[in-house]
Amino acid sequence: MTDSTQNILYHLWLQRVKGAKLLKHFNSPQDIYNADIEKFAYHNIPPASVKLLMDKSLDSENNIIADCAKFDIKIMCINDNFYPNLLKQLTNPPLLLYYIGDVQNLTKLPNSIAVIGSRTPSIYAEQQTKRFATFLANSGFTIVSGMARGIDTIAHSSALSVNGNTIAVVGNGLDTSYPAENKALMKLIAHNGIVLSEYPPHTAPVSNHFPTRNRIISALSQAVLVMECTIKSGSMTSVDHARKQNKPIFTIPSNLDNIRATGNFELLKTNGIIATAPEDICKHLNISPNFMSTTVGTSGAHGASHTSTNATQKTILSHLNSSVPTNLDTLAMRTNLPIPTINAQLAILELTHQVKRLNSKSYIKIV
C-alpha cells in the first residue's frame, strides 16, 4: 500500500466521526487510529464518538477505495497540497473530498463566483443566468454551482460554452449523476473543470445533503450571485452560509409580482447587492474582466462567435432545420443519441448562438 493510499484510508476511517476537529489534538488520522481510550478521554471526546473510534476495522474504507478505483473517482484529503485553503477556513471543513476532473482547476479560485437559483426558473431568470454566467466565465471567473436542474445547469453550461472554468459540488456519490438528465453535463464539467462531493460512491442524493453541500459552494467562491429563488429555498441556505463566511451576495432585480423571486426581494431588503449587469459584479469586486479568446455575445456588448463544435454537436446540427422546428424526440430518433446527451449539447449550442429554442422541446438551427 502506497503512502498516499494509506493516508486516504485513515482519513476515510476518521470520517466516521466527521473528525476534522480532532486533528487539532493529534498529528494525523493515523495517530488518532493508534490512540487508546485514555487519550480520547483526555481530549473530552464524546462517548458516542469514542465508540466509533475504537472500532479499528478498515473493511468499509477499503471497499470505498476499491469502488473509487472502479468508477475512476479520486480522493483528496484535507492535508493534501491541492486541498483548497478556502475550505480549511470553514468551522466544519470536509475531511476529504471525492472528485472527477482536473484538480488543477481548484487553483483558479481567486476569481470565483457561485451562481445559484431555482430548479424551475422563469424564462427571464434563464436568460439572465446565461447573460451573467457567460460574461463572467468569459471574463476569467470560475463558475461554481451545484449541477441541479434549472439555474445551476444553465450556469455550468454557460461557462462551458466559452471554454470557461466551472466547478460542480454535488450531494451524492460521483458514480451517478443527479439529476439523471445531467449525466452528459457532468462528463463535460469533469472534462473541462471538476466535480466535487463529500459523499462516497453509491450515496443517494437525500435532501439533508444539499444544505451541507451548499457551504462548500459558497466557501469556494469569492462571492455569491442569486439569480432567482424563493425565501424558503436551498439557495437561501447558501446565502446563510455566505453571510457566515463574510462573502458579498449579489442578486438581480425582478418583477414585483414574480412569486419565484421572493428570495431576491428579501436579499435586496437586507444586505444583498443589486446587479443589473455582470459588469456591476466586476466593479464591486474590483476585478478587471480578463476576456478569454473565445467570446459569446451576452447583451450586445460583445459580438457572438461560435466556439469549436464537437462531433456530437455536428451530428445534432445536421439534423436541424433553419425554418422548420425539430423536437427532442425526433432528434433522438434521427441521431440515435439519448435525450440527456442531446439536452446538454443543445444547451451549449444555444449559448453559442448556433441553435434557437422555440419552446421546451423544439429547436431550429441558426444560419
N, C-alpha and C positions, 0 to 999 in steps of 0.2 A: 504493500500500500504506500503510495506517494505521500509526502508531507502535506501536499495540497488536499488530497482526498481525506487524509486523517483530520486535517483542520476542519473540513466541511462536516465530517462525521460527528465531531464533538460539538460543533455549532448546532447541528440538527438535533442532537441529544438535548442540548441546553434549551432549544426552542420549546421543549415540552412545557417549560415554566415561563416562557417569554423572558428569558433570563439575561437580557442585555444589561440591566442594572446590577446584576451580580458581578459583572466584570469590573466594577469599581472596587470590589473587595478581593478579587483573585486576578492572577496574571493572564489566565487563558481559560477557555472552556475545558481543556484537558485537566487543568489544575482543579477545577470545580468537580469534574468527573472523579478525580482521585481523592477528593476531600472526604473526611469522615463526618459523622453526625455531630461531633463536638464543634467542629469548625462552623457548621451550618447554624448551630445553636448560638455560637459566639456572635455571629452576624445577624442574629434575630430574624432568620428566615422562617416564614410561616410553616407550621407543621404539614399542611397540605402539600406545599412545595417540596419540603424535605422528603416526604414520602415518595414523590415522583423522582427526586434526585438520587434517592438511594436505590432506585431500580437501574441497574447497570447494563441491562440488556440493550444491545445495539441492532437487533434484528430489523426493527421497523425502519431505522435510519439507513441501514444497508439496502433495504428494499427501495427506499426513496432514491438513493444514489443510482441504483440499477434502473429504476423507471426513468430517471432523468437522462441517463445514457441512451435508453431505448428511444426516447422522444426528442433527442438532441437538445435537451434543456440544460443550461448551465446554471451554476450556483455561485453567487458572490457572498462573502461573509463580511461582517462589519469591520474586521481587521484587514481586509484586502485593500491594496493601494488604490484601486479604482472604485471603491465604495464611495458614493457621493458624500462629501463633507456636510452638505446641506441637510442630509438625513440624520447625521450624527448629532445635529443640534436639537433634534426632537427630544421630548422628555421620555418617549417610548419608541426609540428607533427600531426598525426591523433588524433582528439579529442576523438575518440572511435574506437574500432576495433571489428568486428564480428568474432567469431571463432567457430570451431568444433574441438574436441580433448581435450587433457590434457594440461591445461595452465602451468603445471609444466615444460613442455618442453621449455618454454621461459626462464627458469632459467639456461639452459645449453648453453648459448650463448658465454661465453668467448672463446671457441674454435669453431667458426662457420665460414663457408665459403660459399659464393654464387657461385653456379656452373650454368653458363648460356651459351646460344648459340642459334644456328639456329633451326627453326622449321623443316627444311628439311636438316639435316646434311649429310655429306658424310659418307660412311662406316667407313673410318678412324676416323672421329670425334666421331662416335658412339662407336667404340672400345676404344678410348682413354677416353671418358667420363666414360664408365664402369670401366676402369682401375683406373682412378684418384678418382672417387666418391666412389668406393668400398673400395679402400685403405684408403681414408680419413675418411669415415664413420666408418670403422673398427678400425681406429686409435683414435677414440673418438671425431672426428669433427661432428658438426651438419651441415647437408647439407641443404642450403636454396636455393629455386628456385621458379619458377612461375607456375609450373604444365602445361605448354604449351606442344604442340607436340614437338617431337624431343629431343633435349638436356635436357630440363627440365624434361621430363618424364623419360629419362634414368637415370638422376641424382637421382631423388627420388627413383626409383625402385632399383638402386644400393645400396642406403642406407638401404632400407627395406630388401634387400637380405641378409644383415649381421646383421639384427636386430638393425641397427643404428638409430640415431635420425634424423628426417628430418622435415623441415618447408616449407609449400607451401603458397605463397602470391598471391592471385588471383585478377582479375579485374572485378569481377561480384558478384552477390549475392550468398550466400552459399546454397540456396535452389536448385541450379542446378550446374552441372559440365560443365566446359568449358576447353577443348573441350569435347563433349558428350562422346566420347570413353574412357575418363579418369574417368568415374564415379566410377568404381571399384577401381582405383588407389586412388582416393580422399578418399574413405572409408578406404583403407589401411593406408593412411597417417594419417587420423583422429584417427585411432585405435592405431597407433604407434608413432604419432607425433602431429602436429597441423596444421590446415588450417586457414589462416587469410584473412580478406577482410575489406576494408574501406566501403564497399557498403552493403546496407540493402537487404533483400530478394526481389526477383523479379527485381533486377537490371541487365540489359543486359550487356554483355561484349563489350561495344563500344570502338572504337580504342583509344580515348583520355584517357581512364582509365589506360592503360598499362604503359605509361611513368611516370604517377603519382605513380602507384603501384611499379615501379622499384626503387624509392627512399627508399621504405620500405625494399625491398630485400637487397639493399646494406647497409642500416643502421643497419640491424640486423646481419650483417656479419663482421667478423674481417678482411676479405679480399675477393676479387672477382676473380674468375677463369673463363676466357673466353675460351671456347673450340673451337668454330668456328663461325664466323659471318662476315657479310659484313660491309662496312663502314657505310652505311645508314641502320641501323637496330635497333630494340628495345634494343638489347644487348649493343649497344654503348651509349644509353641513360642511362643505368645502370652504364656504365663506367663513364659517365659525373657526375652522382650523387656520385659515389665512389670517384672521384677526389675531388669534393667539400667537401666530408667528410673525406678527407685525408686517404683513405683506400688503401693499396697496391693492385695492379692489376696484376694478373698473366695471361699468355696466353701460349699456346703450339705452337710449330713450325708446319709448314705445307708446302706442295709443293708450289713452287712459282707460278705455273700455276693453282692453285686452286682458282677459282673465288669466292668460298664461304668463303674464308678466308682473304678477303681484310681487314677486321677489325683487324684480328690478326696481319697482316703485319704493319698496321698503329700503333697499340699498341707497336710493337717491335721497331718502329722508334721513338716513343715518350717516355713515361715513363712506358711502360709495362715491366714486369719482366718475362723472359723466364723460363718455367718449362718443362724440358724433362722427369721428373718423379715426382710422388707425394711427394717423399721424399724431393725434392727441396723446396716445399712449407713449409713443417715442419721445415726444416733447416732455411729458411729465417725468419719465424715467431718465431724461437727459441722455438719450441714446440717439445717435445719428443713424438713420437707415443705411445699411450697407448692402445695397441691392446686388443680388446674385445675377449671373449671366443670363439665366432664363427668366423672362418676365411675363406675367399674365395680367391683363387689364382687370382692375377691380372696380373703379368707378369713373373710368375715362381718363384717369391721370396717367396711365401707362398703357401703351399700345399692346393689344393681345398678340401673342405669338405662340405657336404650338411647341410643346416640349416633344422630345423624341417619343415616337409611338412604338409600343412593343407589338409582338406578333399577335397576341390575343386581341389587342385593340384594333389592329388592322383587320382581323377577321370580322370583328363586330361592325366596323365601319363599312366593310364590303357588302354587308347585308342590310345596310340602312339606306333609305332614300331621302333625297333632299326636299321632297314635296309631299310624299305620302307617309304618314306616321306608321311606325312599326312598334308593336307591343312586345313586352318581355317574353311572353310565351312563344310568339313567332320567332323571335331572335334565338331563343333556346333551341327550338326545333331546327332552325336553319344552320346554326353554328355548332350544334351538338355540345354546347357548353352548359354547365349548371348555372341556374339563375343567380345564386350568390356571387359567382365569378363575374357574370355579366353586370350585375349591380355595381360591384366595386370598380370595374373598368369603366362603366358608363359615368360613374361619379367623377373620375379623373378626366374623361373625355369632355364632360360638360364643363368642368372647371377650366379646361384648356381651350374652350370655345370651338370644339370640333363636333359636338352634338348639342341639340336643344331638347329639353324635356317639355312636352306639351301637357302631360298630366302625370299621375304617379306611375304609369306603366307604359307610356308611349313616347317615342323619340323620333327626331328627324336628324339627318346629317347636315351640318353647316358646310357650305361650299364657298 
